[in-house]
Amino acid sequence: MIRYLSRTELAERIGVRPDTLGRYKLPEPDAMIGTTRGWTAETIDAWNAARPGKGAGAGRKPRSQEDHERFSAEANATVILPNTPIPSHLTTQEEMDAYLYAVAAVESHGMISPIPPSR
């Protein structure tokens, strides 16, 4: 007997919630019973391995833990950026630190890490 995956099982297999499947262009089902679709595990595994946009956000390469740690260490090591004027509307040390952190992130990597430096 052939075993077919339901939408719930398909979602679990690829690591998403079942309601998220509505955003995906799923492969043609391997079986239909009335209006209920079913897929073999092989069909889903092949589709999932080849689908575009896998990863963090529409095809961007996910940042490795090593890259994240290196970036965080570099940002934490940035104490002062000598040629970076601090806008006058930033009055607290916390606001100035956050601003310098963001500037350092953009200058060194072209992006801002989602985790600010720890104090």
N, C-alpha and C positions, 0 to 999 in steps of 0.2 A: 504494500500500500504506500502511496506517495503522501508525504506530510507537507501540508501547505501552511504558511504563516499568515496569521490574521494581521490587520493593521496594528493592533496593540503589540503583537509579537514582533512585527517588523520594526516598530518604533523602539522597542526594548533592545533588539539586536543591533541597531545602529546608534543607540545611546541618546535618543531624543524622546520627548513626550509625544503621545499619540496625536494631540491636537496640532503639533508642529508639522506633521506630515502634510497638512493642507498647503504648506508653502513649497513643497518639493514636487518636482515632476517625476512621479514614480514610474518605474518600468511597467510595461504591459503585464497584467497578471498572468500567471501560469494556469489559473483555473478560475471559473466563475460559477457560483451556485446562486441562482437568482441574481440579485444585485451585489452579492458579497464576493469580494475579490480575494484571491489567495496567491501567494508567491512561494516558490521553493527557496530554501536557504541559499542555494547556489546562485539563483537569480539575484537575490538581494545582496549577497556578498560581492558579486561581480559589479553590480550597479553602484554600490557604495564605494568600492575601490576606485571606480572610474568617474564618479560624479564630480562636476566642477564645483568650486567653492568650498571644498572640504577644508577645514581648518578654521582659524579665528577670523571671522568676518569676511565673507565674500571673497575667499581665495587668498587673503593675505597669509604669508607664512607665519605660523605662530612663533612667538618668541620663546626660545628655550629657557629652562630654568637657569642655565649657566649665563646666558645673555642678560637675563633679568638681574641676576646677582651682580654681574660685572657693572651693568648700568647703574644699579642702585649704589654700589660702592663708589663709582665715579661721581655720582651726584652728591653723595654724602661727603666726599672729600672736597667738594667745591665750597670753599668758605667765602671767598670774595672774588668777584670778577672785576678787575680793575677798570675796564673800559665800559662798564655797564651802569648808566645813570639810573638811579632809583626814582620813579615817579613821585612827585610831592604828595599825592593823595594817599600814599602808603605810609601810615603813621605808626603802626605797632611793629615790633620785632618779628612777630609771626607773619604779618603781611609781607614784610621785606624778605624774610627767609623764603616764603612760598614763591615770591616773584623771582628771586635769584635762582631758585631751584628750577623753575620753569624755563628761564632764559638758558641756564646751563644745559638742560635737557634738549631744548630745541637746537642750540648751537652745536652740541656734540653728537646728537643722533637724529635730529630732524623730527623728534617726537617727544612726547611727555609720558613718563612712566605713570601708571595708575596708582602707584604706591609712593607717597611722599617720604622724604628722609625721616628717620626716627631721631628723636632728640636724646 
